[in-house]
Amino acid sequence: MASGLAKLGNLDRRIIYLLIALAVVIPLLLKLVFPSITTPIVQNIFDEVEALPPRSKVLLTADYGPSTVPENQPMLEAVARHCLHKGLRLYVATIWATGPPMIENMSENVIQRDFPDIVQGTEWVNLGYKAGNQGVINSAYSDFHNAFPTDARGNAVGSIPMMAEIKRLEDFDLIVAIGSGFPGVKEWIQFGGDPSGVPVAGGVTAVEAPLLYPYYPGQLLGLMGGLQGAAEYEAALVTAYPQFEETSTQAIQNMGPQTVAHLLIITFILVGNIAYFAAGREKPRLGVNR
Amino acid sequence: MFFRIWLPVIVTSIVGIVLVTALYVPHDPFGKLNGDFSEYFNIIAAFAFILGAGNLFKIHLDKIYRKTKGWLFSVVTVAGFLITLVAGLLKLGNTGGWEGDVVQPGSWFAIAYDSMFTPLQATMFSILAFFVASASYRAFRAKNTEATLLLAAALIILLGRTFVGYWMTAWMPDSLEFLTIPALSNWIMSVVNQAGQRAILIGIGLGVISTSLKVILGIERSYLGGE
């Protein structure tokens, strides 16, 4: 019995790969969906957006690339959808070179689909990408028009109606930074939110979330961590505005495969340890190439 | 000597002192200088792309010329870079012409981004799931007290990040709510993790202050090269 358990420690890694693939693919095919419960750290962001009066100015940033789209894009789209539904003015920008297509996708999935009548330049503006990492944020703190002299289409920001009230970063009512690394949420806190006094909310990948907890709740009013964080925001949005149930459940749906994969990984850890103890704590077989 | 060593040291010192002062005295002239210096930084950062491209060419063309191991990958890198650069700069296939957005759907640049860059990046990131699963099976062992604590924390966080965590301990009475998996997961993240992260951040901050002071005072000059 013990030797049988010990043999489990030598399980072919191809079986592990196959099981993890099945754990993701089957729930996707079956459209397995679990309920999402919004935790306070995400609810804070929702409540802040909810409490802003109409025409408030929200800066939404998309500082990530295609590799983290499954985690970050639902956050960007849910927050954008919420802001536009509330009648807030949305300023979207990125300091990542890979960010512009993310904003384009958001425009396609949120604005063209749910808010086809809103006017770019009056209710929302795509300020595009600017190089300079945290230098852009620092520059925007002093003079926003210098940091973002044109929008994504090349129009001078001075000619955009909704930019008239924006001179410095402190003219915004809220900054929601969605990111997956450097420069990202941390830099928006340090160079944007802290000096200007504008509340900052964040949305990051699951691996980055623990690094941002030190800023919560003093400097960061809320944080969406990974796909779960995105699903929690979507859950709050759909609960408050059921009309978005069709369009804003991307992360909630993807939590099905993630939940099953998490359970499988937990099983792997437990089985791996049982095999380890059954083998009498022999030298661990790290990186066995089988 | 003056232009190579002392002029950069003087410029660095002035910029450093002004930026530090501007943090505490945001009024002019420090406020304005802070804004100006940030703009200079942005301009220099844009030039860094040219340097980066030059460096990429230098390294990979050298590999191709010498036909060192994996030189064919360098050919792919250089070709990919040039094709993307030309497609983006000349806005090839852009229905909006020169006026159109560089990422306009249908343009060659957008096709390269959507059909090559995006799936490649997504694939690289997705492969992590398989490695994590394999590593969790083979390496995550309760070998000693520290490893066991780490293992327990990982299991709680993994469960706490899904609905299963709620479901497993939903039966617990309100008086024991703090023992539910979501509550434990939240406690690990917002107390244990936060304390550790803050300690690390404060340590890093002190290190940054120390190094910055040395740079501003001209004691640390290794960034100038040589010496």
Interface residues (C-beta under 8 A of the other chain):
Chain A: G9 L11 R13 I16 Y17 L19 I20 A21 V24 F34 P35 S36 I37 T39 I41 G65 P66 S67 T68 V69 P70 T98 P100 P101 E104 K130 A131 G132 N133 G135 V136 N138 S139 Y141 S142 D143 N146 A147 A152 R153 G154 P195 A206 A209 P210 L211 Y213 P214 Y216 G226 Q228 M255 Q258 T259 A261 H262 L263 L264 I265 I266 F268 I269 V271 G272 N273 Y276 F277 R281 P284 R285 L286 G287 V288
Chain B: L23 P26 G31 K32 N34 G35 S38 E39 F41 N42 A45 A46 F49 E99 D101 V102 V103 P105 A110 Y113 D114 F117 T118 P119 Q121 A122 M124 F125 A129 F130 V132 A133 S134 S136 Y137 R138 A139 F140 R141 A142 K143 L151 A154 L155 L158 L159 R161 T162 F163 V164 Y166 P182 N186 M189 S190 N193 Q194 Q197 R198 L201
